[in-house]
Amino acid sequence: MKLQKNPLKNTVGFIALLICTLVFIPAQASGIVLYEMGTPGVGLGSAGYAAGASDASTVYYNPAGMMRLGKSEYLIGAQALSASMKFQPAAGSAAAGSGGEYPLGWLPGGSYFYVGSTSSNTKVGFGVFSNFGAVANYQKGSAERYALLEGALVGLTFMPAIAHRFNDQWSVGAALNATNGILRKKSALSNGERDTDGTMEMNDNKWGFGGNIGFLYEPNKQTRIGLTYNSAVNLNFSTTPSYSNLGTGLEDLLRRSGLLDRSIDQSVKIPQQVMLGFSRDLDSRWTLLGDVGWQNWANFGYKEVTVNPNRLLISDPTTVTRELKGQDTWHAALGAKYKASPKWTLTFGVGYDTSAFDDANRPALMPIGASWRVGVGASTAINPTSTLNFGYEALFTGDLQLQQQGVTSGSYAQGVMHFFTVNYQRKF
């Protein structure tokens, strides 16, 4: 059976996919694995992750949920994120400089998902999105510059998926995760005897692969329970830094240490995660959704690359890396859908994640901690086959400490990230 009968629909889908691939720039949230990627889940505060299964984005969230979609469909999502935080250096911080903004500014995002049928009991799907990444651009005079001046850690994921229904109650799905990771980092270097800083830059991109598997159990027409597992994905970055504007003393020190032309391992592991959720229709208008989850950040290692002349002279003259370790995180979310009229459905939800880093291991590229999410949304039926969804979410990060001995230390004031989404859902 052909997945689509109209070649025009194939063309529209491909163009949408191309646009989403080209314009997406991801941003960070609690951890650097996002729940927000331009899908209707933003309006639920991330509730409905494992058992929502109401649109094509279930390709990622729980591939078994594809079996709940009666027809073939695609989902095109666009997202805008705005956020900033204030950084205040600690008294006596090793890095001289002023405080300032952690300026994410406005960042665009998006995603594309497709689900089609091959038989009455089997569906296939595909998605392209980015739910992994962090970006930062600090001021040249800021105290954070020796830890990071500019940085981007970006992952763009391509995900084919398949699902099968065994009976009226049980479905299973699996997906391949193929992620192209891009690493860009620029740090300032203290020249000591000079008034101006030197710089160190690192650039690399690598492919990493993993998989998702999901199960959906429907004991009756009003209730479903979902369980989904995402494997870890390794991005084995390794690159030789390029240096500029080095003072004579620092350049000689780096040369004697053998660091001017040495490749540095910058491998990053996107952590594995498990999510368990439910969806319950309370009556003809109200649906309640909830999730609990775990992410394996204890196996996430991020190497902060800095050059501290005193460290090279006294401590360890062979390395400029310091590995920052994460800690496992827990997630919980609760949300609801309300069918206000035949055309309009309203959504809202709240989610919470524990912190992926403690104060001593928090990377300057990822000033993140425990966070609350609050989301609201609305969906309107344009016609029997098309739906337009709107969503807004506020993510509250709290006050965060940055304690990198010998590099920089200080605190980030209470920050709020704002996600705005719109997506179009088409069935055929």
Secondary structure, 3 states (H helix, E strand, C coil): CCCCCCHHHHHHHHHHHHHHHHHCCCCCCCCCECCCCCCHHHHHCCCCCCCCCCCCCHHHHCHHHHHHCCCCEEEEEEEEEEEEEEEEECCCCCCCCECEEEEEEEEEEEEEEEEEEEECCEEEEEEEEEEEEEEEECCCCEHHHHCCCEEEEEEEEEEEEEEEECCCCEEEEEEEEEEEEEEEEEEEECCCCCCCCEEEEEEEEEEEEEEEEEEEEEEECCEEEEEEEECCEEECCEECCEEECCCHHHHHHHHHCCCCCCCEECCEEECCEEEEEEEEECCCCEEEEEEEEEECHHHCEEEEECCCHHHHHHHCCCCCEEEEECCCEEEEEEEEEEECCCCEEEEEEEEEECCCCCHHHCCCCCCCCCEEEEEEEEEEEEECCEEEEEEEEEEEEEEEEEEECCCEEEEEEEEEEEEEEEEEEEEC
